Amino acid sequence: MSYTETERRSDLNIKQDDMLASKRFVIERKPDTSYFYELEEAVVLDVILDDKHPAFTDELDADDCPPNIDGSAPVAGTEDYGLIGAVQCRFLNSERGKYKNQLGWAYPIENTGITEWPLMNETVIVGKYSGRYFYSRKLNVKSVINSNASFITERVSGWVDQNRNEYNYGEPYTGPISKMNFDGGEDYTGVLGNYFKFNPKIRTIKRYEGDTILESRFGSSIRFGAYDDVRKNDNGKDDYADGGGNPMILIRNRQAPIKNPEGFTAKGYTVENINEDGSSIHVTSGNTVSNFKPTTTNAIIRGYSPVGLPKLDGDQIIINSDRLVFSSKSDEMFFFSKKKIGMTSDDSISISCQDRMTLTALKTATINSPKIYLGNHGVTYEPALLGRSTVAWMYSMCDWMLLNVNTQIQVLTALQTHIHKTPKGPTLLPILPPASVLWAEQLLSLQASQVSLLALRSQLSSLMSGRVFLAGGVD
């Protein structure tokens, strides 16, 4: 609340020998000085976070609310969730020594955009507007990212018997008790919330010139920056040349394990680490080279040769986490790349669909694996035939059959033309008319088989695909 402090003028009179105040003193002495403060700091003693809080009792004023989106009037008497974020606080100048149950409540001055409810024993700035008290964000009294509470503040301003170890309306506090020692002096114990515990290992991130930082208490942050520790990176391209920096947005959730676990947050800082932070999204540009290193032992495959990552600089987005889930709930998902797309896994890669799957490559497509299953995984009852090996085997079969047919043709031909020596002179083998007919038909059949086998053998090379190749055969 607003208050005034008055600096009193000195009442000491400077007197002359005749014991009368000098005229000079009367003229020059300064009047009382008054200082008016519209805002006053206040220590937070309670926070309404949800409708389970005992102070969450107000009902909605329907006359003071706009109509619903369908034009209907708000329902009077329902709970007023505008109480969420309200804090019970003690003004450090005007409410020193008051009992806790006499203290009032202040509301957050903003409830959209970036909002943060304070912890108990943190200090906020409070002003009065439209007949109610409103508080700003917490006052930076410790420069500690996890908690800016000062337990000694309430000890000094509200140290009366009724206020000790109380949480809500005189009820004994049963939550965690935190202990802090910032200045090498005695340990101060106090309350930060119903379950919040101070974590001295949380570090704020290091600032660079010109940075804009959005940072939480818990090791998550968003950095809008352009500079880092490497000065050769300062020269970007286009509008960022000549030391203009490389614009970057660095998002992280859960800080990497700190190298020096001793001490409090105020004594150190950290920087984003895309490999060791819990989850990261790095949007970088220019000369800045990402330190990202894949954790997979399997290489990105192109043909039969492993290919390493390119230099990770320029305009790029790198996402790294223990798990990534991309989902399109109702419509399409598209991936486009002007150059390579690489996918690698130390476990398995699975692609499935309910309709049609199309794989198109305008040059080559390679599936390289010790075992390839088309159909059910692991079913080996019907191995695929190897084209060249099968054709070679069929060539051998055709040649064997041709050899057999040719032999029979030669035998029949020889029998028909065989010459016998008789007393009357050479003569052919006598063949009775029925046998001669069968013999002639057999010869014609064998000659036709010969022609067919020659035609089949000439077509064997056409059985081998010019597009699909199987590995594992004999070269």
ZIKAGI-V652346 format. One record per helix or strand of 2 or more residues. SS is the DSSP state (a for helix, b for strand). FROM is the first residue (numbers start at 1). TO is the last residue. Records with the same first field share a line. If there is no record, write none. Layout:
SS = FROM-TO / FROM-TO
This chain:
b = 3-7 / 33-37 / 40-47 / 87-91 / 105-108 / 123-129 / 132-138 / 166-168 / 171-172 / 178-180 / 188-190 / 204-205 / 212-215 / 220-225 / 248-253 / 269-270 / 279-284 / 300-302 / 305-307 / 316-320 / 419-422 / 425-428
a = 23-28 / 62-64 / 81-83 / 100-102 / 151-157 / 161-163 / 231-234 / 238-240 / 265-267 / 387-416 / 433-463
